[in-house]
Every structure is written in structure tokens, then in C-alpha cells.
Amino acid sequence: MAAKITMDPKAAMRAEVRAARDALSTAVHRDLSARISARVLELPAWRDANCVLLYISFGMEFDTAQLVSAVLTHDKQLYLPRVNHDHNILEIHRVSDPAHETAPG
């Protein structure tokens, strides 16, 4: 009798949420990202922050472009994570110009 292989419940939930997110239309994705950004920009923690840690989104992830732009236009310091594959660690870097200081991957 073959053993039944089951997926870890957390992994199954993540896969389900990822599939639902990836199925969103471009218009819905854009609207939801704008609504999330607007709520973040209203937070007292945002207003009071001198530095902000974000990530550069890709695919159907929440689009962080509006928040990245807001950080830079409000004279806040922007920090982004970068994976150091040589040492298998996540590094945090201050970025002033994401267009020139970041790369896919």
C-alpha cells in the first residue's frame, strides 16, 4: 500500500492564497494595491517614520511602487532587502534611487 503524501497545512494555505491572488484581474490588483497604500499613508507610524523598510514587488504581489515613491518624496530613508546568495542571508540596504540601485531577483 502506497503512503499518502499530504501537504503541510501552512504550505497548503499559502498555495491557496497565492493562487487566489494570482487570479486577480489587473484592474482589481491595481485597485487593491492603491487602497492598501492609501491606508498605510494615513497611519501615524508612517507619518512619524524617518526610515521605512519595504520591498520591490513583482508579479501579482501587493504593488509597493506608490509607497516607495512616497518614501522618496517625503524625505524618508528607504531600506530594501536583498538576498545574499553566497552566504544565504537577507541583507538590508539603504536605497536612494531604486531605478538604478536595484536589480530583478
Distance bins in CASP14 RR format, pairs under 12 A and 6 or more apart:
PFRMAT RR
TARGET T0000
AUTHOR 0000-0000-0000
RMODE 2
METHOD distances of the structure
MODEL  1
6 12 0 0 0 0 1 0 0 0 0 0 0
7 13 0 0 0 0 1 0 0 0 0 0 0
7 14 0 0 0 0 1 0 0 0 0 0 0
7 15 1 0 0 1 0 0 0 0 0 0 0
7 16 0 0 0 0 0 1 0 0 0 0 0
8 14 0 0 0 0 1 0 0 0 0 0 0
8 15 0 0 0 0 1 0 0 0 0 0 0
9 15 0 0 0 0 0 1 0 0 0 0 0
9 16 0 0 0 0 0 1 0 0 0 0 0
10 16 0 0 0 0 0 1 0 0 0 0 0
10 17 0 0 0 0 0 1 0 0 0 0 0
11 17 0 0 0 0 0 1 0 0 0 0 0
11 18 0 0 0 0 0 1 0 0 0 0 0
12 18 0 0 0 0 0 1 0 0 0 0 0
12 19 0 0 0 0 0 1 0 0 0 0 0
13 19 0 0 0 0 0 1 0 0 0 0 0
13 20 0 0 0 0 0 1 0 0 0 0 0
14 20 0 0 0 0 0 1 0 0 0 0 0
14 21 0 0 0 0 0 1 0 0 0 0 0
15 21 0 0 0 0 0 1 0 0 0 0 0
15 22 0 0 0 0 0 1 0 0 0 0 0
16 22 0 0 0 0 0 1 0 0 0 0 0
16 23 0 0 0 0 0 1 0 0 0 0 0
17 23 0 0 0 0 0 1 0 0 0 0 0
17 24 0 0 0 0 0 1 0 0 0 0 0
17 60 0 0 0 0 0 1 0 0 0 0 0
17 61 0 0 0 0 0 1 0 0 0 0 0
18 24 0 0 0 0 0 1 0 0 0 0 0
18 59 0 0 0 0 0 1 0 0 0 0 0
18 60 0 0 0 0 1 0 0 0 0 0 0
18 61 0 0 0 0 1 0 0 0 0 0 0
19 60 0 0 0 0 0 1 0 0 0 0 0
20 28 0 0 0 0 0 1 0 0 0 0 0
20 29 0 0 0 0 0 1 0 0 0 0 0
20 32 0 0 0 0 0 1 0 0 0 0 0
20 60 0 0 0 0 1 0 0 0 0 0 0
21 28 0 0 0 0 0 1 0 0 0 0 0
21 29 0 0 0 0 1 0 0 0 0 0 0
21 32 0 0 0 0 1 0 0 0 0 0 0
21 33 0 0 0 0 0 1 0 0 0 0 0
21 57 0 0 0 0 0 1 0 0 0 0 0
21 59 0 0 0 0 1 0 0 0 0 0 0
21 60 1 0 1 0 0 0 0 0 0 0 0
21 61 1 0 0 1 0 0 0 0 0 0 0
21 62 0 0 0 0 1 0 0 0 0 0 0
21 63 0 0 0 0 0 1 0 0 0 0 0
22 28 0 0 0 0 0 1 0 0 0 0 0
22 29 0 0 0 0 1 0 0 0 0 0 0
22 59 0 0 0 0 1 0 0 0 0 0 0
22 60 1 0 1 0 0 0 0 0 0 0 0
22 61 0 0 0 0 1 0 0 0 0 0 0
23 29 0 0 0 0 1 0 0 0 0 0 0
23 60 0 0 0 0 1 0 0 0 0 0 0
24 30 0 0 0 0 1 0 0 0 0 0 0
24 31 0 0 0 0 1 0 0 0 0 0 0
24 32 1 0 0 1 0 0 0 0 0 0 0
24 33 0 0 0 0 1 0 0 0 0 0 0
24 59 0 0 0 0 0 1 0 0 0 0 0
24 60 1 0 0 1 0 0 0 0 0 0 0
24 61 0 0 0 0 0 1 0 0 0 0 0
24 62 0 0 0 0 0 1 0 0 0 0 0
24 63 0 0 0 0 0 1 0 0 0 0 0
25 31 0 0 0 0 1 0 0 0 0 0 0
25 32 0 0 0 0 0 1 0 0 0 0 0
25 60 0 0 0 0 0 1 0 0 0 0 0
26 32 0 0 0 0 0 1 0 0 0 0 0
26 33 0 0 0 0 0 1 0 0 0 0 0
26 59 0 0 0 0 0 1 0 0 0 0 0
26 60 0 0 0 0 1 0 0 0 0 0 0
26 63 0 0 0 0 0 1 0 0 0 0 0
27 33 0 0 0 0 0 1 0 0 0 0 0
27 34 0 0 0 0 0 1 0 0 0 0 0
28 34 0 0 0 0 0 1 0 0 0 0 0
28 35 0 0 0 0 0 1 0 0 0 0 0
28 60 0 0 0 0 0 1 0 0 0 0 0
28 63 0 0 0 0 0 1 0 0 0 0 0
29 35 0 0 0 0 0 1 0 0 0 0 0
29 36 0 0 0 0 0 1 0 0 0 0 0
29 57 0 0 0 0 0 1 0 0 0 0 0
29 59 0 0 0 0 1 0 0 0 0 0 0
29 60 1 0 1 0 0 0 0 0 0 0 0
29 61 0 0 0 0 1 0 0 0 0 0 0
29 62 0 0 0 0 1 0 0 0 0 0 0
29 63 1 0 0 1 0 0 0 0 0 0 0
30 36 0 0 0 0 0 1 0 0 0 0 0
30 37 0 0 0 0 0 1 0 0 0 0 0
30 60 0 0 0 0 0 1 0 0 0 0 0
30 62 0 0 0 0 0 1 0 0 0 0 0
30 63 1 0 0 1 0 0 0 0 0 0 0
30 65 0 0 0 0 0 1 0 0 0 0 0
30 66 0 0 0 0 0 1 0 0 0 0 0
31 37 0 0 0 0 0 1 0 0 0 0 0
31 38 0 0 0 0 0 1 0 0 0 0 0
31 62 0 0 0 0 0 1 0 0 0 0 0
31 63 0 0 0 0 0 1 0 0 0 0 0
32 38 0 0 0 0 0 1 0 0 0 0 0
32 39 0 0 0 0 0 1 0 0 0 0 0
32 60 0 0 0 0 0 1 0 0 0 0 0
32 61 0 0 0 0 0 1 0 0 0 0 0
32 62 1 0 0 1 0 0 0 0 0 0 0
32 63 0 0 0 0 1 0 0 0 0 0 0
32 66 0 0 0 0 0 1 0 0 0 0 0
33 39 0 0 0 0 0 1 0 0 0 0 0
33 40 0 0 0 0 0 1 0 0 0 0 0
33 57 0 0 0 0 1 0 0 0 0 0 0
33 59 0 0 0 0 0 1 0 0 0 0 0
33 60 0 0 0 0 1 0 0 0 0 0 0
33 61 0 0 0 0 1 0 0 0 0 0 0
33 62 1 0 1 0 0 0 0 0 0 0 0
33 63 1 1 0 0 0 0 0 0 0 0 0
33 64 0 0 0 0 1 0 0 0 0 0 0
33 65 0 0 0 0 1 0 0 0 0 0 0
33 66 1 0 0 1 0 0 0 0 0 0 0
33 67 0 0 0 0 1 0 0 0 0 0 0
33 68 0 0 0 0 0 1 0 0 0 0 0
34 40 0 0 0 0 0 1 0 0 0 0 0
34 41 0 0 0 0 0 1 0 0 0 0 0
34 62 0 0 0 0 0 1 0 0 0 0 0
34 63 0 0 0 0 1 0 0 0 0 0 0
34 64 0 0 0 0 0 1 0 0 0 0 0
34 65 0 0 0 0 0 1 0 0 0 0 0
34 66 1 0 0 1 0 0 0 0 0 0 0
34 67 0 0 0 0 0 1 0 0 0 0 0
35 41 0 0 0 0 0 1 0 0 0 0 0
35 42 0 0 0 0 0 1 0 0 0 0 0
35 62 0 0 0 0 0 1 0 0 0 0 0
35 63 0 0 0 0 0 1 0 0 0 0 0
35 66 0 0 0 0 0 1 0 0 0 0 0
36 42 0 0 0 0 0 1 0 0 0 0 0
36 43 0 0 0 0 0 1 0 0 0 0 0
36 57 0 0 0 0 0 1 0 0 0 0 0
36 61 0 0 0 0 0 1 0 0 0 0 0
36 62 1 0 1 0 0 0 0 0 0 0 0
36 63 0 0 0 0 1 0 0 0 0 0 0
36 64 0 0 0 0 1 0 0 0 0 0 0
36 65 0 0 0 0 0 1 0 0 0 0 0
36 66 0 0 0 0 1 0 0 0 0 0 0
36 67 0 0 0 0 1 0 0 0 0 0 0
37 43 0 0 0 0 0 1 0 0 0 0 0
37 46 0 0 0 0 0 1 0 0 0 0 0
37 54 0 0 0 0 0 1 0 0 0 0 0
37 57 0 0 0 0 0 1 0 0 0 0 0
37 62 0 0 0 0 1 0 0 0 0 0 0
37 63 1 0 0 1 0 0 0 0 0 0 0
37 64 1 0 0 1 0 0 0 0 0 0 0
37 65 0 0 0 0 1 0 0 0 0 0 0
37 66 1 0 1 0 0 0 0 0 0 0 0
37 67 1 0 1 0 0 0 0 0 0 0 0
37 68 0 0 0 0 1 0 0 0 0 0 0
37 69 0 0 0 0 1 0 0 0 0 0 0
37 70 1 0 0 1 0 0 0 0 0 0 0
37 71 0 0 0 0 0 1 0 0 0 0 0
38 46 0 0 0 0 0 1 0 0 0 0 0
38 66 0 0 0 0 1 0 0 0 0 0 0
38 67 0 0 0 0 0 1 0 0 0 0 0
38 70 0 0 0 0 0 1 0 0 0 0 0
39 45 0 0 0 0 0 1 0 0 0 0 0
39 46 0 0 0 0 1 0 0 0 0 0 0
39 62 0 0 0 0 0 1 0 0 0 0 0
39 66 0 0 0 0 0 1 0 0 0 0 0
39 67 0 0 0 0 0 1 0 0 0 0 0
40 46 1 0 1 0 0 0 0 0 0 0 0
40 47 0 0 0 0 0 1 0 0 0 0 0
40 49 0 0 0 0 0 1 0 0 0 0 0
40 52 0 0 0 0 1 0 0 0 0 0 0
40 54 0 0 0 0 1 0 0 0 0 0 0
40 62 0 0 0 0 0 1 0 0 0 0 0
40 64 0 0 0 0 1 0 0 0 0 0 0
40 66 0 0 0 0 1 0 0 0 0 0 0
40 67 1 0 0 1 0 0 0 0 0 0 0
40 68 0 0 0 0 0 1 0 0 0 0 0
40 70 0 0 0 0 1 0 0 0 0 0 0
40 71 0 0 0 0 0 1 0 0 0 0 0
41 47 0 0 0 0 1 0 0 0 0 0 0
41 49 0 0 0 0 0 1 0 0 0 0 0
41 52 0 0 0 0 0 1 0 0 0 0 0
41 66 0 0 0 0 1 0 0 0 0 0 0
41 67 1 0 0 1 0 0 0 0 0 0 0
41 69 0 0 0 0 0 1 0 0 0 0 0
41 70 1 0 0 1 0 0 0 0 0 0 0
41 71 0 0 0 0 0 1 0 0 0 0 0
41 73 0 0 0 0 0 1 0 0 0 0 0
41 74 0 0 0 0 1 0 0 0 0 0 0
41 76 0 0 0 0 0 1 0 0 0 0 0
42 70 0 0 0 0 0 1 0 0 0 0 0
43 49 0 0 0 0 1 0 0 0 0 0 0
43 52 0 0 0 0 0 1 0 0 0 0 0
43 67 0 0 0 0 0 1 0 0 0 0 0
43 70 0 0 0 0 0 1 0 0 0 0 0
45 51 0 0 0 0 0 1 0 0 0 0 0
45 52 0 0 0 0 1 0 0 0 0 0 0
45 76 0 0 0 0 0 1 0 0 0 0 0
46 52 1 0 0 1 0 0 0 0 0 0 0
46 54 0 0 0 0 0 1 0 0 0 0 0
46 67 0 0 0 0 1 0 0 0 0 0 0
46 70 0 0 0 0 1 0 0 0 0 0 0
46 71 0 0 0 0 1 0 0 0 0 0 0
46 74 0 0 0 0 1 0 0 0 0 0 0
46 76 0 0 0 0 1 0 0 0 0 0 0
47 70 0 0 0 0 0 1 0 0 0 0 0
47 74 0 0 0 0 1 0 0 0 0 0 0
47 76 0 0 0 0 0 1 0 0 0 0 0
48 74 0 0 0 0 0 1 0 0 0 0 0
48 76 0 0 0 0 0 1 0 0 0 0 0
49 67 0 0 0 0 0 1 0 0 0 0 0
49 70 0 0 0 0 0 1 0 0 0 0 0
49 71 0 0 0 0 1 0 0 0 0 0 0
49 74 0 0 0 0 1 0 0 0 0 0 0
49 75 0 0 0 0 0 1 0 0 0 0 0
49 76 1 0 0 1 0 0 0 0 0 0 0
49 77 0 0 0 0 1 0 0 0 0 0 0
49 78 0 0 0 0 0 1 0 0 0 0 0
49 79 0 0 0 0 0 1 0 0 0 0 0
50 71 0 0 0 0 0 1 0 0 0 0 0
50 74 0 0 0 0 0 1 0 0 0 0 0
50 75 0 0 0 0 1 0 0 0 0 0 0
50 76 1 0 0 1 0 0 0 0 0 0 0
50 77 1 0 0 1 0 0 0 0 0 0 0
50 78 0 0 0 0 0 1 0 0 0 0 0
50 79 0 0 0 0 0 1 0 0 0 0 0
50 94 0 0 0 0 0 1 0 0 0 0 0
51 71 0 0 0 0 1 0 0 0 0 0 0
51 72 0 0 0 0 0 1 0 0 0 0 0
51 74 0 0 0 0 0 1 0 0 0 0 0
51 75 0 0 0 0 0 1 0 0 0 0 0
51 76 1 0 0 1 0 0 0 0 0 0 0
51 77 1 1 0 0 0 0 0 0 0 0 0
51 78 1 0 0 1 0 0 0 0 0 0 0
51 79 1 0 0 1 0 0 0 0 0 0 0
51 80 0 0 0 0 0 1 0 0 0 0 0
51 92 0 0 0 0 0 1 0 0 0 0 0
51 93 0 0 0 0 0 1 0 0 0 0 0
51 94 1 0 0 1 0 0 0 0 0 0 0
51 95 0 0 0 0 0 1 0 0 0 0 0
52 64 0 0 0 0 0 1 0 0 0 0 0
52 67 1 0 0 1 0 0 0 0 0 0 0
52 68 0 0 0 0 1 0 0 0 0 0 0
52 69 0 0 0 0 0 1 0 0 0 0 0
52 70 0 0 0 0 1 0 0 0 0 0 0
52 71 1 0 1 0 0 0 0 0 0 0 0
52 72 0 0 0 0 1 0 0 0 0 0 0
52 74 0 0 0 0 1 0 0 0 0 0 0
52 75 0 0 0 0 0 1 0 0 0 0 0
52 76 1 0 1 0 0 0 0 0 0 0 0
52 77 1 0 0 1 0 0 0 0 0 0 0
52 78 1 0 0 1 0 0 0 0 0 0 0
52 79 1 0 0 1 0 0 0 0 0 0 0
52 80 0 0 0 0 1 0 0 0 0 0 0
52 92 0 0 0 0 0 1 0 0 0 0 0
52 94 0 0 0 0 0 1 0 0 0 0 0
52 95 0 0 0 0 0 1 0 0 0 0 0
53 64 0 0 0 0 0 1 0 0 0 0 0
53 67 0 0 0 0 0 1 0 0 0 0 0
53 68 0 0 0 0 0 1 0 0 0 0 0
53 71 0 0 0 0 1 0 0 0 0 0 0
53 76 0 0 0 0 0 1 0 0 0 0 0
53 77 0 0 0 0 1 0 0 0 0 0 0
53 78 0 0 0 0 1 0 0 0 0 0 0
53 79 1 0 1 0 0 0 0 0 0 0 0
53 80 1 0 0 1 0 0 0 0 0 0 0
53 81 1 0 0 1 0 0 0 0 0 0 0
53 82 0 0 0 0 0 1 0 0 0 0 0
53 90 0 0 0 0 0 1 0 0 0 0 0
53 91 0 0 0 0 0 1 0 0 0 0 0
53 92 1 0 0 1 0 0 0 0 0 0 0
53 93 0 0 0 0 0 1 0 0 0 0 0
53 94 0 0 0 0 0 1 0 0 0 0 0
53 95 0 0 0 0 0 1 0 0 0 0 0
54 61 0 0 0 0 0 1 0 0 0 0 0
54 62 0 0 0 0 0 1 0 0 0 0 0
54 63 0 0 0 0 0 1 0 0 0 0 0
54 64 1 0 1 0 0 0 0 0 0 0 0
54 65 0 0 0 0 1 0 0 0 0 0 0
54 66 0 0 0 0 0 1 0 0 0 0 0
54 67 1 0 1 0 0 0 0 0 0 0 0
54 68 1 0 1 0 0 0 0 0 0 0 0
54 69 0 0 0 0 0 1 0 0 0 0 0
54 70 0 0 0 0 1 0 0 0 0 0 0
54 71 1 0 0 1 0 0 0 0 0 0 0
54 72 0 0 0 0 0 1 0 0 0 0 0
54 76 0 0 0 0 0 1 0 0 0 0 0
54 77 0 0 0 0 0 1 0 0 0 0 0
54 78 1 0 0 1 0 0 0 0 0 0 0
54 79 1 0 0 1 0 0 0 0 0 0 0
54 80 1 0 0 1 0 0 0 0 0 0 0
54 81 0 0 0 0 1 0 0 0 0 0 0
54 92 0 0 0 0 0 1 0 0 0 0 0
54 93 0 0 0 0 0 1 0 0 0 0 0
54 94 0 0 0 0 0 1 0 0 0 0 0
54 95 0 0 0 0 1 0 0 0 0 0 0
54 98 0 0 0 0 1 0 0 0 0 0 0
54 102 0 0 0 0 0 1 0 0 0 0 0
55 61 0 0 0 0 1 0 0 0 0 0 0
55 62 0 0 0 0 1 0 0 0 0 0 0
55 63 0 0 0 0 0 1 0 0 0 0 0
55 64 1 0 0 1 0 0 0 0 0 0 0
55 65 0 0 0 0 0 1 0 0 0 0 0
55 67 0 0 0 0 1 0 0 0 0 0 0
55 68 0 0 0 0 1 0 0 0 0 0 0
55 78 0 0 0 0 0 1 0 0 0 0 0
55 79 0 0 0 0 1 0 0 0 0 0 0
55 80 1 0 0 1 0 0 0 0 0 0 0
55 81 1 0 1 0 0 0 0 0 0 0 0
55 82 0 0 0 0 1 0 0 0 0 0 0
55 83 0 0 0 0 0 1 0 0 0 0 0
55 90 0 0 0 0 0 1 0 0 0 0 0
55 92 0 0 0 0 0 1 0 0 0 0 0
55 93 0 0 0 0 0 1 0 0 0 0 0
55 95 0 0 0 0 0 1 0 0 0 0 0
55 98 0 0 0 0 0 1 0 0 0 0 0
55 102 0 0 0 0 0 1 0 0 0 0 0
55 105 0 0 0 0 0 1 0 0 0 0 0
56 62 0 0 0 0 0 1 0 0 0 0 0
56 63 0 0 0 0 1 0 0 0 0 0 0
56 64 1 0 0 1 0 0 0 0 0 0 0
56 65 0 0 0 0 1 0 0 0 0 0 0
56 67 0 0 0 0 0 1 0 0 0 0 0
56 68 1 0 0 1 0 0 0 0 0 0 0
56 69 0 0 0 0 0 1 0 0 0 0 0
56 71 0 0 0 0 0 1 0 0 0 0 0
56 78 0 0 0 0 0 1 0 0 0 0 0
56 79 0 0 0 0 0 1 0 0 0 0 0
56 80 1 0 0 1 0 0 0 0 0 0 0
56 81 0 0 0 0 1 0 0 0 0 0 0
56 82 0 0 0 0 1 0 0 0 0 0 0
56 93 0 0 0 0 0 1 0 0 0 0 0
56 95 0 0 0 0 1 0 0 0 0 0 0
56 98 1 0 0 1 0 0 0 0 0 0 0
56 99 0 0 0 0 0 1 0 0 0 0 0
56 101 0 0 0 0 0 1 0 0 0 0 0
56 102 1 0 1 0 0 0 0 0 0 0 0
56 103 0 0 0 0 1 0 0 0 0 0 0
56 104 0 0 0 0 1 0 0 0 0 0 0
56 105 0 0 0 0 1 0 0 0 0 0 0
57 63 1 0 1 0 0 0 0 0 0 0 0
57 64 1 0 1 0 0 0 0 0 0 0 0
57 65 1 0 0 1 0 0 0 0 0 0 0
57 66 0 0 0 0 0 1 0 0 0 0 0
57 67 0 0 0 0 1 0 0 0 0 0 0
57 68 0 0 0 0 1 0 0 0 0 0 0
57 80 0 0 0 0 0 1 0 0 0 0 0
57 98 0 0 0 0 0 1 0 0 0 0 0
57 102 0 0 0 0 0 1 0 0 0 0 0
57 104 0 0 0 0 0 1 0 0 0 0 0
58 64 0 0 0 0 1 0 0 0 0 0 0
58 65 0 0 0 0 0 1 0 0 0 0 0
58 102 0 0 0 0 0 1 0 0 0 0 0
58 103 0 0 0 0 0 1 0 0 0 0 0
58 104 1 0 0 1 0 0 0 0 0 0 0
58 105 0 0 0 0 1 0 0 0 0 0 0
59 65 0 0 0 0 0 1 0 0 0 0 0
59 104 0 0 0 0 0 1 0 0 0 0 0
59 105 0 0 0 0 0 1 0 0 0 0 0
62 68 0 0 0 0 0 1 0 0 0 0 0
63 69 0 0 0 0 0 1 0 0 0 0 0
64 70 0 0 0 0 1 0 0 0 0 0 0
64 71 0 0 0 0 1 0 0 0 0 0 0
64 78 0 0 0 0 0 1 0 0 0 0 0
64 80 0 0 0 0 1 0 0 0 0 0 0
64 81 0 0 0 0 0 1 0 0 0 0 0
64 98 0 0 0 0 1 0 0 0 0 0 0
64 102 0 0 0 0 0 1 0 0 0 0 0
65 71 0 0 0 0 0 1 0 0 0 0 0
65 72 0 0 0 0 0 1 0 0 0 0 0
65 98 0 0 0 0 1 0 0 0 0 0 0
65 99 0 0 0 0 0 1 0 0 0 0 0
66 72 0 0 0 0 0 1 0 0 0 0 0
66 73 0 0 0 0 0 1 0 0 0 0 0
67 73 0 0 0 0 0 1 0 0 0 0 0
67 74 0 0 0 0 0 1 0 0 0 0 0
67 76 0 0 0 0 0 1 0 0 0 0 0
67 78 0 0 0 0 1 0 0 0 0 0 0
67 80 0 0 0 0 0 1 0 0 0 0 0
67 98 0 0 0 0 0 1 0 0 0 0 0
68 74 0 0 0 0 0 1 0 0 0 0 0
68 76 0 0 0 0 0 1 0 0 0 0 0
68 78 1 0 0 1 0 0 0 0 0 0 0
68 79 0 0 0 0 0 1 0 0 0 0 0
68 80 0 0 0 0 1 0 0 0 0 0 0
68 95 0 0 0 0 1 0 0 0 0 0 0
68 96 0 0 0 0 0 1 0 0 0 0 0
68 97 0 0 0 0 0 1 0 0 0 0 0
68 98 1 0 1 0 0 0 0 0 0 0 0
68 99 0 0 0 0 0 1 0 0 0 0 0
68 101 0 0 0 0 0 1 0 0 0 0 0
68 102 0 0 0 0 1 0 0 0 0 0 0
69 76 0 0 0 0 0 1 0 0 0 0 0
69 78 0 0 0 0 1 0 0 0 0 0 0
69 97 0 0 0 0 0 1 0 0 0 0 0
69 98 0 0 0 0 1 0 0 0 0 0 0
69 99 0 0 0 0 0 1 0 0 0 0 0
70 76 0 0 0 0 1 0 0 0 0 0 0
70 78 0 0 0 0 1 0 0 0 0 0 0
71 77 1 0 0 1 0 0 0 0 0 0 0
71 78 1 0 1 0 0 0 0 0 0 0 0
71 79 0 0 0 0 1 0 0 0 0 0 0
71 80 0 0 0 0 0 1 0 0 0 0 0
71 94 0 0 0 0 0 1 0 0 0 0 0
71 95 0 0 0 0 1 0 0 0 0 0 0
71 96 0 0 0 0 0 1 0 0 0 0 0
71 97 0 0 0 0 0 1 0 0 0 0 0
71 98 0 0 0 0 1 0 0 0 0 0 0
72 78 1 0 0 1 0 0 0 0 0 0 0
72 80 0 0 0 0 0 1 0 0 0 0 0
72 94 0 0 0 0 0 1 0 0 0 0 0
72 95 0 0 0 0 1 0 0 0 0 0 0
72 96 1 0 0 1 0 0 0 0 0 0 0
72 97 0 0 0 0 1 0 0 0 0 0 0
72 98 1 0 0 1 0 0 0 0 0 0 0
72 99 0 0 0 0 0 1 0 0 0 0 0
72 101 0 0 0 0 0 1 0 0 0 0 0
75 96 0 0 0 0 0 1 0 0 0 0 0
76 94 0 0 0 0 0 1 0 0 0 0 0
76 95 0 0 0 0 0 1 0 0 0 0 0
76 96 0 0 0 0 0 1 0 0 0 0 0
77 92 0 0 0 0 0 1 0 0 0 0 0
77 93 0 0 0 0 0 1 0 0 0 0 0
77 94 1 0 1 0 0 0 0 0 0 0 0
77 95 0 0 0 0 1 0 0 0 0 0 0
77 96 0 0 0 0 1 0 0 0 0 0 0
78 92 0 0 0 0 0 1 0 0 0 0 0
78 93 0 0 0 0 1 0 0 0 0 0 0
78 94 1 0 0 1 0 0 0 0 0 0 0
78 95 1 0 1 0 0 0 0 0 0 0 0
78 96 1 0 0 1 0 0 0 0 0 0 0
78 97 0 0 0 0 1 0 0 0 0 0 0
78 98 1 0 0 1 0 0 0 0 0 0 0
78 101 0 0 0 0 1 0 0 0 0 0 0
78 102 0 0 0 0 0 1 0 0 0 0 0
79 90 0 0 0 0 0 1 0 0 0 0 0
79 91 0 0 0 0 0 1 0 0 0 0 0
79 92 1 0 1 0 0 0 0 0 0 0 0
79 93 1 0 0 1 0 0 0 0 0 0 0
79 94 1 0 1 0 0 0 0 0 0 0 0
79 95 1 0 0 1 0 0 0 0 0 0 0
79 96 0 0 0 0 0 1 0 0 0 0 0
79 98 0 0 0 0 0 1 0 0 0 0 0
79 101 0 0 0 0 0 1 0 0 0 0 0
79 102 0 0 0 0 0 1 0 0 0 0 0
80 90 0 0 0 0 0 1 0 0 0 0 0
80 91 0 0 0 0 1 0 0 0 0 0 0
80 92 1 0 0 1 0 0 0 0 0 0 0
80 93 1 0 1 0 0 0 0 0 0 0 0
80 94 0 0 0 0 1 0 0 0 0 0 0
80 95 1 0 1 0 0 0 0 0 0 0 0
80 96 0 0 0 0 0 1 0 0 0 0 0
80 97 0 0 0 0 0 1 0 0 0 0 0
80 98 1 0 0 1 0 0 0 0 0 0 0
80 101 0 0 0 0 1 0 0 0 0 0 0
80 102 1 0 0 1 0 0 0 0 0 0 0
80 103 0 0 0 0 0 1 0 0 0 0 0
80 105 0 0 0 0 0 1 0 0 0 0 0
81 89 0 0 0 0 0 1 0 0 0 0 0
81 90 1 0 1 0 0 0 0 0 0 0 0
81 91 1 0 0 1 0 0 0 0 0 0 0
81 92 1 0 1 0 0 0 0 0 0 0 0
81 93 1 0 0 1 0 0 0 0 0 0 0
81 94 0 0 0 0 0 1 0 0 0 0 0
81 95 0 0 0 0 0 1 0 0 0 0 0
81 102 0 0 0 0 0 1 0 0 0 0 0
81 105 0 0 0 0 0 1 0 0 0 0 0
82 89 0 0 0 0 1 0 0 0 0 0 0
82 90 1 0 0 1 0 0 0 0 0 0 0
82 91 1 0 1 0 0 0 0 0 0 0 0
82 92 1 0 0 1 0 0 0 0 0 0 0
82 93 1 0 1 0 0 0 0 0 0 0 0
82 94 0 0 0 0 0 1 0 0 0 0 0
82 95 0 0 0 0 1 0 0 0 0 0 0
82 98 0 0 0 0 0 1 0 0 0 0 0
82 101 0 0 0 0 1 0 0 0 0 0 0
82 102 0 0 0 0 1 0 0 0 0 0 0
82 103 0 0 0 0 1 0 0 0 0 0 0
82 104 0 0 0 0 0 1 0 0 0 0 0
82 105 0 0 0 0 1 0 0 0 0 0 0
83 89 1 0 0 1 0 0 0 0 0 0 0
83 90 1 0 1 0 0 0 0 0 0 0 0
83 91 1 0 0 1 0 0 0 0 0 0 0
83 92 0 0 0 0 0 1 0 0 0 0 0
83 93 0 0 0 0 0 1 0 0 0 0 0
83 103 0 0 0 0 0 1 0 0 0 0 0
83 104 0 0 0 0 0 1 0 0 0 0 0
83 105 1 0 0 1 0 0 0 0 0 0 0
84 90 1 0 0 1 0 0 0 0 0 0 0
84 91 1 0 1 0 0 0 0 0 0 0 0
84 92 0 0 0 0 0 1 0 0 0 0 0
84 93 0 0 0 0 0 1 0 0 0 0 0
85 91 0 0 0 0 0 1 0 0 0 0 0
85 105 0 0 0 0 1 0 0 0 0 0 0
93 101 1 0 0 1 0 0 0 0 0 0 0
93 102 0 0 0 0 1 0 0 0 0 0 0
93 103 0 0 0 0 0 1 0 0 0 0 0
94 101 0 0 0 0 1 0 0 0 0 0 0
95 101 1 0 1 0 0 0 0 0 0 0 0
95 102 1 0 0 1 0 0 0 0 0 0 0
95 103 0 0 0 0 0 1 0 0 0 0 0
96 102 0 0 0 0 0 1 0 0 0 0 0
98 104 0 0 0 0 0 1 0 0 0 0 0
END
